[in-house]
Amino acid sequence: MFIFQFIPWLIAVVTLISVVSIVLVSWKNGISPMPTSSLVRQTVIQEVNRIPGYGDVIEAGSGWGTLALDVVRHCPGKRLTGIENSIVPLWASQWIAFLSVHFRRAKGKRHSLEGRLRFIRGNIYTISYEHADCVICYLFPGAMNRLMDKFSRELPPGAKVISVCFALPGKVPLRTITCRDTLRTKVYVYTF
């Protein structure tokens, strides 16, 4: 019986630690993990599907993983690596990806995400982008400014950058799409 009295306290402590962790990392990053609306996700998926054939996609700052999961589900032949430095959203996205693959496998079916999606803990400013065919970003102006030179140095010729909300400074987009969500979110597409 004692253990049942302990469980609510344990849940409260884990929740508090999780919230504090998210707040501290958000403060350090300058932005909190933000889920992407379904209309914006559809726009990003259309842009990723414009890239012919197979391809390696990196999501810089993958947050809770909702965008990455939808991209891999709806973009055949694309492999996606989500980079996140906030441990709670990273664990949540890893857990959701794991469950998506293994529940389907338990039913005797191969899942389309298997071997095509991974979430890793990393720093978007130090990770290499030299093998990426596409980078997806939903960051903030300061991050875009810091990444501009890195993208110019490391991305292979023809690689795309798809940025939600924030433009790359000093770079003219290939196209700018205004989504039909309530915020009229802009998605910028660049070629390097």
C-alpha positions in Angstrom: 0.0 0.0 0.0 2.9 2.4 0.7 4.0 2.2 -2.9 0.6 3.6 -4.1 1.0 6.6 -1.9 4.5 7.2 -3.3 3.4 7.2 -7.0 1.7 10.6 -7.1 4.8 12.2 -5.6 7.1 10.4 -8.0 4.9 11.6 -11.0 5.0 15.2 -9.6 8.8 15.1 -9.2 9.4 13.7 -12.7 7.0 16.3 -14.2 8.7 19.2 -12.3 12.2 18.0 -13.4 10.9 17.7 -17.0 9.4 21.2 -17.0 12.5 22.7 -15.5 14.7 20.9 -18.1 12.6 22.2 -21.0 12.6 25.8 -19.6 16.4 25.8 -19.0 17.3 24.5 -22.4 14.7 26.8 -24.0 16.3 29.8 -22.3 19.8 28.6 -23.4 18.6 28.0 -27.0 16.6 31.2 -27.3 13.5 29.3 -28.3 11.3 26.5 -27.0 10.3 23.4 -28.9 7.3 24.4 -31.0 5.0 21.9 -32.7 4.3 22.6 -36.3 0.7 23.0 -37.5 -0.7 20.4 -39.9 -0.9 22.9 -42.8 2.7 23.9 -42.4 3.7 20.2 -42.2 1.9 19.5 -45.4 3.7 22.4 -47.1 7.1 21.1 -45.9 6.2 17.6 -47.1 5.4 18.9 -50.6 8.7 20.7 -50.7 10.7 17.6 -49.5 8.9 15.5 -52.2 10.2 17.9 -54.9 13.6 16.5 -54.2 14.0 13.6 -56.7 14.8 10.1 -55.6 16.4 9.0 -52.4 17.8 11.6 -50.0 19.1 12.4 -46.6 17.2 15.0 -44.7 18.3 16.7 -41.4 15.8 18.5 -39.2 17.9 21.1 -37.3 16.1 21.4 -34.0 13.6 18.5 -34.3 11.7 19.3 -31.0 8.9 16.8 -30.3 9.4 15.1 -33.7 6.0 15.7 -35.2 7.3 17.3 -38.4 10.0 14.6 -38.9 7.5 11.8 -38.4 5.1 13.3 -41.0 7.9 14.0 -43.5 9.2 10.4 -43.3 5.6 8.9 -43.5 4.8 10.9 -46.6 8.1 11.2 -48.4 9.1 7.8 -49.9 12.8 7.2 -50.1 13.8 9.9 -47.8 15.8 9.2 -44.6 15.6 11.8 -41.8 17.8 12.6 -38.9 16.3 14.9 -36.2 18.9 16.8 -34.2 17.7 18.0 -30.8 19.5 19.2 -27.7 16.6 19.4 -25.3 16.4 15.9 -23.7 12.7 15.7 -22.8 11.4 16.5 -26.4 14.2 14.2 -27.7 13.1 11.3 -25.6 9.5 11.9 -26.5 10.3 11.9 -30.2 12.5 8.8 -29.9 9.8 7.0 -27.9 7.1 7.9 -30.5 9.3 6.7 -33.4 10.1 3.5 -31.6 6.4 2.8 -30.9 5.4 3.6 -34.5 7.9 1.0 -35.8 7.5 -1.8 -33.2 3.7 -1.8 -32.8 3.5 -2.4 -36.6 6.2 -5.0 -36.5 4.3 -6.8 -33.6 1.4 -7.2 -36.1 3.8 -8.9 -38.5 4.2 -6.0 -40.9 7.2 -4.0 -41.9 6.9 -0.3 -41.0 7.8 2.4 -43.5 9.7 4.3 -40.8 12.1 1.4 -40.1 15.6 2.5 -40.9 14.5 5.8 -42.2 14.0 7.9 -39.1 16.2 8.6 -36.1 16.4 11.3 -33.5 19.8 12.1 -31.9 21.0 14.5 -29.3 23.2 17.1 -30.9 24.2 20.7 -31.4 22.8 22.1 -34.7 25.7 24.6 -34.9 28.5 21.9 -34.7 26.9 18.9 -36.5 28.0 18.3 -40.1 25.6 19.0 -42.9 27.9 17.9 -45.7 25.9 14.8 -46.6 22.4 16.4 -46.4 20.3 16.7 -49.5 17.9 18.8 -47.5 17.8 20.6 -44.1 14.5 21.5 -42.4 14.5 24.3 -39.9 11.9 25.8 -37.6 14.2 28.0 -35.5 14.5 31.7 -34.9 16.4 34.6 -36.6 19.5 34.3 -34.4 19.9 30.6 -35.3 19.3 31.2 -39.0 22.0 33.9 -38.9 24.4 31.5 -37.2 23.6 28.6 -39.6 23.8 30.7 -42.9 27.7 30.5 -43.1 27.7 26.8 -42.0 25.2 25.9 -44.7 27.2 27.8 -47.4 30.4 25.9 -46.4 29.0 22.4 -45.8 25.9 21.7 -47.9 26.6 19.9 -51.2 25.6 21.7 -54.4 21.9 21.5 -55.1 21.0 20.9 -51.4 17.8 22.5 -50.2 17.0 24.3 -47.0 13.4 24.5 -46.0 12.8 27.1 -43.2 9.5 27.6 -41.4 8.8 31.2 -40.4 12.3 32.7 -40.6 14.4 33.5 -43.7 18.1 33.0 -44.1 19.7 36.5 -43.9 21.2 37.7 -47.2 20.0 34.7 -49.2 17.2 35.0 -51.8 14.8 32.1 -51.5 14.0 29.9 -54.5 10.4 30.3 -53.4 8.3 31.5 -50.4 5.1 29.8 -49.6 2.5 31.4 -47.4 0.5 28.7 -45.7 -3.3 29.0 -45.1 -3.1 28.5 -41.4 -4.3 31.2 -39.0 -0.8 32.8 -38.7 -0.2 32.8 -42.5 3.1 31.1 -41.8 5.8 31.5 -44.4 7.9 28.6 -45.6 11.2 29.6 -47.3 12.9 27.2 -49.7 16.6 27.8 -50.6 19.0 26.0 -52.9 22.7 25.9 -52.2 
